[in-house]
Amino acid sequence: MAGLIRAARRKKGLNQAQFAALIGKSQGMVSRYESGESVPPGDVIMHCMHSVSPDSISSDRVQALEQLRQAAEALLSAIITLQEVDSSDA
C-alpha cells in the first residue's frame, strides 16, 4: 500500500504536506502511510488508485492491490456470516 500512496502523490507532483491537504490528512499521517507504518483508510486508497494509471502500476503495486482485493473479500465474507448468524438468532 505504501508504494501506491507514494506513486499517487508523486504522479500529482505534490510533497507530503500538499498531498495530505488534498486528502484531508496530516503530513505525518501521509508519511506513516508511505513508510507502511499505518494502513490508509479505504477512501484514501480509492483516491490513490484513481490517481495512478494502470500502465504505471508496477508489480509491487499490483501485488498490493491483490492483497486489498483479498482483504475486501474476507471482510465481505465475515459480514455475510455475521448477518446469517444474526438472522438465525431472530
C-alpha positions in Angstrom: 0.0 0.0 0.0 2.9 2.3 0.8 4.0 2.3 -2.9 0.5 3.1 -4.1 0.3 6.1 -1.8 3.7 7.4 -2.8 3.1 6.8 -6.5 -0.2 8.8 -6.4 1.4 11.7 -4.6 4.4 11.8 -7.0 2.2 11.5 -10.0 0.4 14.7 -8.9 3.7 16.3 -8.3 3.0 17.1 -4.6 5.0 17.0 -1.5 3.6 15.1 1.5 2.1 18.2 3.1 0.3 19.2 -0.1 -0.9 15.7 -0.7 -2.1 15.5 3.0 -4.1 18.7 2.5 -5.7 17.2 -0.7 -6.8 14.0 1.1 -7.7 15.7 4.4 -4.9 14.1 6.5 -1.8 15.4 8.2 1.6 15.3 6.7 2.7 12.9 9.4 -0.1 10.5 8.5 0.9 10.5 4.9 4.5 9.8 6.0 3.2 6.8 8.0 1.2 5.6 5.0 4.2 5.8 2.7 6.5 4.1 5.2 4.0 1.3 5.8 3.7 2.2 9.4 -0.1 2.8 9.1 -2.6 1.4 6.7 -4.7 4.1 4.9 -8.5 4.1 5.1 -10.5 3.0 2.0 -11.2 6.5 0.8 -7.5 7.3 0.6 -6.8 4.0 -1.1 -9.5 4.7 -3.7 -8.3 8.2 -4.3 -4.8 6.9 -4.9 -5.9 4.1 -7.2 -7.8 6.6 -9.3 -4.7 8.8 -9.4 -2.3 6.1 -10.7 -2.9 5.0 -14.3 -2.9 1.2 -14.9 0.1 1.4 -17.2 2.3 2.9 -14.5 1.4 0.3 -11.9 4.5 -1.9 -11.1 4.4 -5.4 -9.9 4.6 -4.5 -6.2 1.6 -2.2 -6.6 -0.3 -5.0 -8.4 0.5 -7.3 -5.5 -0.7 -4.6 -3.0 -3.9 -4.2 -5.0 -4.4 -8.0 -5.0 -3.9 -8.1 -1.2 -6.5 -5.3 -0.9 -8.9 -7.3 -3.0 -8.4 -10.4 -0.9 -8.9 -8.4 2.3 -12.2 -6.9 0.9 -13.4 -10.4 0.0 -12.6 -11.7 3.5 -14.4 -8.7 5.1 -17.4 -9.2 2.9 -17.5 -12.9 3.8 -17.3 -12.1 7.5 -20.2 -9.6 7.2 -22.3 -12.2 5.4 -21.6 -14.7 8.1 -22.5 -12.3 10.8 -25.7 -11.5 9.1 -26.6 -15.2 8.8 -25.8 -15.7 12.5 -27.9 -12.7 13.4 -30.8 -13.8 11.3 -30.8 -17.3 12.8 -30.9 -15.9 16.3 -34.0 -13.9 15.5 
